[in-house]
């Protein structure tokens, strides 16, 4: 299962889209994997990023790939993985693409 890391609201307003969502959709099509847009950022105005799952899905015993659109800070990926980890997946991998 592929999960894009939710970007900030200001990035979306500036660009009009979330690059991580586009990357996840393309990667899902390439790998023939389900893409779950279930991860939401719960903190926009704090230094430390925090995430939550907007609805419970079955991640138990699944392999999860988190995709982020920037390599600036590992705290974002770590916070996203922590939110997903609560659903007890078998493994969590992360991929960050910077252009």
N, CA, C and O of each residue as an XYZ file, in Angstrom:
396
protein
N       0.845     -1.164      0.000
C       0.000      0.000      0.000
C       0.895      1.232      0.000
O       1.895      1.285      0.716
N       0.530      2.213     -0.802
C       1.310      3.444     -0.915
C       0.512      4.588     -0.292
O      -0.677      4.759     -0.564
N       1.198      5.369      0.552
C       0.554      6.495      1.224
C       1.374      7.753      0.972
O       2.541      7.809      1.359
N       0.788      8.770      0.329
C       1.510     10.031      0.180
C       1.517     10.790      1.505
O       0.523     10.787      2.232
N       2.625     11.430      1.813
C       2.721     12.253      3.016
C       2.045     13.583      2.713
O       2.396     14.264      1.750
N       1.093     13.937      3.526
C       0.308     15.157      3.304
C       1.188     16.390      3.423
O       1.940     16.540      4.386
N       1.087     17.255      2.451
C       1.845     18.495      2.466
C       1.111     19.571      3.242
O       0.002     19.358      3.733
N       1.733     20.708      3.344
C       1.123     21.808      4.083
C       0.081     22.525      3.225
O       0.101     22.438      1.997
N      -0.807     23.218      3.879
C      -1.854     23.978      3.197
C      -1.236     25.089      2.353
O      -1.702     25.361      1.246
N      -0.189     25.732      2.871
C       0.436     26.815      2.111
C       1.069     26.301      0.817
O       1.037     26.988     -0.204
N       1.649     25.085      0.855
C       2.200     24.505     -0.368
C       1.096     24.242     -1.382
O       1.262     24.503     -2.573
N      -0.026     23.728     -0.905
C      -1.138     23.439     -1.808
C      -1.679     24.729     -2.421
O      -1.954     24.781     -3.620
N      -1.830     25.765     -1.604
C      -2.332     27.037     -2.123
C      -1.359     27.645     -3.138
O      -1.781     28.247     -4.125
N      -0.068     27.486     -2.893
C       0.937     28.034     -3.807
C       0.972     27.272     -5.130
O       1.035     27.881     -6.198
N       0.931     25.933     -5.060
C       1.060     25.110     -6.265
C      -0.272     24.696     -6.864
O      -0.386     24.533     -8.079
N      -1.279     24.525     -6.020
C      -2.577     24.046     -6.498
C      -2.688     22.532     -6.484
O      -3.697     21.985     -6.931
N      -1.682     21.852     -5.986
C      -1.676     20.383     -5.899
C      -0.598     19.965     -4.901
O       0.257     20.766     -4.522
N      -0.649     18.699     -4.482
C       0.382     18.132     -3.617
C       1.248     17.194     -4.450
O       0.761     16.170     -4.930
N       2.525     17.528     -4.630
C       3.401     16.674     -5.427
C       3.474     15.238     -4.906
O       3.555     14.304     -5.703
N       3.447     15.042     -3.585
C       3.542     13.680     -3.046
C       2.341     12.835     -3.465
O       2.482     11.630     -3.675
N       1.176     13.439     -3.588
C      -0.007     12.699     -4.051
C       0.148     12.267     -5.501
O      -0.199     11.143     -5.863
N       0.671     13.170     -6.333
C       0.895     12.823     -7.736
C       1.948     11.717     -7.870
O       1.783     10.789     -8.662
N       3.023     11.823     -7.096
C       4.060     10.790     -7.113
C       3.500      9.442     -6.667
O       3.807      8.410     -7.264
N       2.682      9.453     -5.620
C       2.104      8.207     -5.098
C       1.177      7.562     -6.134
O       1.197      6.343     -6.304
N       0.377      8.358     -6.817
C      -0.530      7.808     -7.830
C       0.243      7.168     -8.978
O      -0.111      6.087     -9.450
N       1.297      7.840     -9.419
C       2.109      7.282    -10.507
C       2.840      6.018    -10.058
O       2.922      5.044    -10.807
N       3.367      6.038     -8.841
C       4.060      4.862     -8.319
C       3.088      3.709     -8.124
O       3.436      2.557     -8.382
N       1.878      4.003     -7.674
C       0.851      2.971     -7.515
C       0.485      2.331     -8.835
O       0.314      1.115     -8.912
N       0.361      3.144     -9.880
C       0.051      2.607    -11.204
C       1.204      1.754    -11.731
O       0.985      0.701    -12.329
N       2.428      2.217    -11.503
C       3.606      1.497    -11.974
C       3.768      0.155    -11.255
O       4.087     -0.855    -11.881
N       3.544      0.154     -9.933
C       3.721     -1.060     -9.125
C       2.446     -1.888     -8.981
O       2.454     -2.967     -8.388
N       1.348     -1.362     -9.537
C       0.044     -2.020     -9.404
C      -0.319     -2.220     -7.929
O      -0.698     -3.313     -7.507
N      -0.191     -1.126     -7.153
C      -0.482     -1.130     -5.714
C      -1.588     -0.133     -5.399
O      -1.787      0.844     -6.120
N      -2.294     -0.394     -4.323
C      -3.337      0.503     -3.848
C      -2.704      1.757     -3.257
O      -1.726      1.667     -2.515
N      -3.257      2.930     -3.582
C      -2.808      4.198     -3.014
C      -3.883      4.685     -2.055
O      -5.047      4.824     -2.429
N      -3.484      4.940     -0.823
C      -4.411      5.391      0.212
C      -4.105      6.834      0.581
O      -3.037      7.124      1.122
N      -5.023      7.733      0.296
C      -4.854      9.146      0.649
C      -5.529      9.379      2.001
O      -6.461     10.175      2.114
N      -5.053      8.683      3.006
C      -5.692      8.639      4.314
C      -4.935      9.427      5.373
O      -5.464      9.643      6.463
N      -3.736      9.855      5.091
C      -2.899     10.535      6.067
C      -3.130     12.035      5.994
O      -3.034     12.633      4.923
N      -3.434     12.638      7.132
C      -3.689     14.078      7.187
C      -2.721     14.732      8.159
O      -2.385     14.171      9.201
N      -2.287     15.917      7.798
C      -1.428     16.695      8.694
C      -2.330     17.331      9.745
O      -3.311     17.998      9.417
N      -1.988     17.116     11.007
C      -2.821     17.685     12.076
C      -2.181     18.910     12.706
O      -2.762     19.515     13.607
N      -1.000     19.284     12.249
C      -0.357     20.498     12.754
C       0.222     21.275     11.579
O       1.071     20.771     10.845
N      -0.240     22.489     11.412
C       0.283     23.340     10.347
C       1.132     24.481     10.898
O       2.008     24.996     10.203
N       0.880     24.870     12.127
C       1.527     26.057     12.676
C       2.526     25.724     13.776
O       2.820     26.573     14.617
N       3.045     24.518     13.783
C       4.036     24.129     14.780
C       5.309     23.697     14.076
O       5.289     23.360     12.892
N       6.414     23.707     14.807
C       7.683     23.282     14.227
C       7.696     21.795     13.919
O       8.160     21.372     12.861
N       7.187     21.014     14.848
C       7.186     19.561     14.680
C       5.955     19.129     13.889
O       4.831     19.420     14.298
N       6.144     18.449     12.780
C       4.984     17.971     12.013
C       4.279     16.844     12.763
O       4.927     15.998     13.378
N       2.964     16.839     12.708
C       2.160     15.767     13.298
C       1.119     15.338     12.283
O       0.597     16.150     11.519
N       0.828     14.044     12.288
C      -0.115     13.489     11.337
C      -1.135     12.621     12.054
O      -0.900     12.151     13.167
N      -2.253     12.418     11.407
C      -3.289     11.506     11.905
C      -3.905     10.818     10.690
O      -3.810     11.306      9.563
N      -4.531      9.688     10.942
C      -5.259      9.000      9.882
C      -6.688      9.517      9.911
O      -7.327      9.514     10.962
N      -7.192      9.959      8.773
C      -8.530     10.553      8.775
C      -9.628      9.507      8.943
O     -10.721      9.825      9.411
N      -9.348      8.285      8.573
C     -10.279      7.192      8.833
C      -9.448      5.935      8.996
O      -8.366      5.815      8.421
N      -9.948      5.016      9.769
C      -9.199      3.787     10.010
C      -9.310      2.879      8.803
O     -10.406      2.600      8.316
N      -8.195      2.433      8.340
C      -8.148      1.462      7.257
C      -7.335      0.279      7.750
O      -6.676      0.353      8.788
N      -7.385     -0.769      7.027
C      -6.676     -1.956      7.457
C      -5.255     -1.922      6.920
O      -5.019     -2.190      5.742
N      -4.308     -1.590      7.794
C      -2.893     -1.604      7.467
C      -2.197     -2.772      8.146
O      -1.031     -3.053      7.866
N      -2.903     -3.449      9.031
C      -2.308     -4.549      9.786
C      -1.720     -5.584      8.829
O      -2.379     -6.052      7.900
N      -0.461     -5.921      9.088
C       0.278     -6.928      8.320
C       0.478     -6.563      6.848
O       0.768     -7.440      6.035
N       0.330     -5.304      6.497
C       0.571     -4.855      5.122
C       1.946     -4.189      5.051
O       2.474     -3.733      6.065
N       2.506     -4.139      3.877
C       3.727     -3.383      3.638
C       3.309     -2.004      3.137
O       2.561     -1.882      2.167
N       3.799     -0.978      3.809
C       3.403      0.398      3.515
C       4.609      1.169      2.991
O       5.702      1.083      3.551
N       4.403      1.922      1.915
C       5.424      2.810      1.368
C       4.930      4.241      1.513
O       3.920      4.613      0.915
N       5.634      5.046      2.301
C       5.319      6.466      2.440
C       6.108      7.234      1.392
O       7.307      7.011      1.225
N       5.444      8.130      0.692
C       6.112      8.929     -0.338
C       5.986     10.401      0.023
O       4.890     10.915      0.246
N       7.145     11.069      0.076
C       7.186     12.495      0.383
C       7.848     13.213     -0.787
O       8.646     12.625     -1.516
N       7.510     14.485     -0.959
C       8.037     15.230     -2.109
C       9.258     16.069     -1.776
O       9.724     16.823     -2.630
N       9.786     15.967     -0.581
C      10.962     16.758     -0.236
C      11.896     16.002      0.679
O      11.466     15.174      1.483
N      13.160     16.287      0.554
C      14.146     15.604      1.382
C      14.727     16.544      2.429
O      15.803     16.285      2.968
N      14.024     17.629      2.719
C      14.557     18.638      3.618
C      14.705     18.197      5.059
O      15.648     18.605      5.736
N      13.805     17.383      5.531
C      13.838     17.059      6.949
C      13.247     15.678      7.185
O      12.152     15.373      6.711
N      13.963     14.858      7.907
C      13.463     13.501      8.173
C      12.356     13.489      9.212
O      11.674     12.476      9.364
N      12.157     14.598      9.940
C      11.097     14.643     10.961
C       9.717     14.455     10.350
O       8.836     13.881     10.990
N       9.515     14.919      9.146
C       8.218     14.771      8.499
C       7.920     13.299      8.239
O       6.830     12.824      8.559
N       8.865     12.580      7.669
C       8.677     11.148      7.400
C       8.516     10.384      8.711
O       7.672      9.494      8.808
N       9.317     10.722      9.717
C       9.233     10.038     11.010
C       7.855     10.235     11.642
O       7.284      9.291     12.187
N       7.321     11.451     11.573
C       6.006     11.730     12.146
C       4.905     11.001     11.379
O       3.959     10.496     11.984
N       5.021     10.943     10.055
C       4.038     10.218      9.244
C       4.084      8.727      9.562
O       3.043      8.082      9.690
N       5.291      8.182      9.689
C       5.439      6.758     10.014
C       4.860      6.441     11.386
O       4.278      5.374     11.584
N       5.014      7.354     12.326
C       4.465      7.139     13.664
C       2.938      7.040     13.623
O       2.353      6.215     14.324
N       2.299      7.867     12.814
C       0.835      7.810     12.692
C       0.388      6.499     12.068
O      -0.602      5.911     12.504
N       1.103      6.038     11.056
C       0.749      4.788     10.377
C       1.074      3.582     11.258
O       0.364      2.577     11.229
N       2.144      3.684     12.037
C       2.575      2.582     12.899
C       1.485      2.156     13.888
O       1.453      1.000     14.311
N       0.606      3.069     14.255
C      -0.478      2.738     15.195
C      -1.431      1.691     14.628
O      -2.152      1.036     15.381
N      -1.439      1.529     13.304
C      -2.305      0.535     12.658
C      -1.607     -0.813     12.472
O      -2.181     -1.738     11.896
N      -0.364     -0.923     12.962
C       0.406     -2.163     12.989
C       0.663     -2.805     11.625
O       0.323     -3.971     11.421
N       1.260     -2.059     10.687
C       1.636     -2.688      9.420
C       2.828     -3.629      9.626
O       3.540     -3.534     10.626
N       3.032     -4.524      8.680
C       4.171     -5.453      8.764
C       5.489     -4.692      8.639
O       6.417     -4.935      9.411
N       5.582     -3.781      7.683
C       6.778     -2.976      7.462
C       6.367     -1.606      6.947
O       5.327     -1.445      6.309
N       7.201     -0.638      7.237
C       7.001      0.719      6.715
C       8.283      1.135      6.016
O       9.356      1.127      6.618
N       8.170      1.498      4.749
C       9.292      2.035      3.985
C       8.966      3.484      3.642
O       7.798      3.871      3.601
N       9.996      4.277      3.398
C       9.788      5.670      3.041
C      10.634      6.016      1.821
O      11.745      5.517      1.646
N      10.081      6.874      0.996
C      10.784      7.347     -0.181
C      10.557      8.841     -0.296
O       9.421      9.311     -0.238
N      11.631      9.578     -0.459
C      11.532     11.019     -0.618
C      12.160     11.401     -1.946
O      13.278     10.991     -2.260
N      11.435     12.183     -2.714
C      11.901     12.578     -4.041
C      12.045     14.095     -4.052
O      11.098     14.819     -3.744
N      13.217     14.563     -4.404
C      13.452     16.006     -4.494
C      13.897     16.349     -5.904
O      14.655     15.612     -6.534
N      13.423     17.452     -6.369
C      13.754     17.840     -7.727
C      14.650     19.011     -7.821
O      15.001     19.434     -8.922
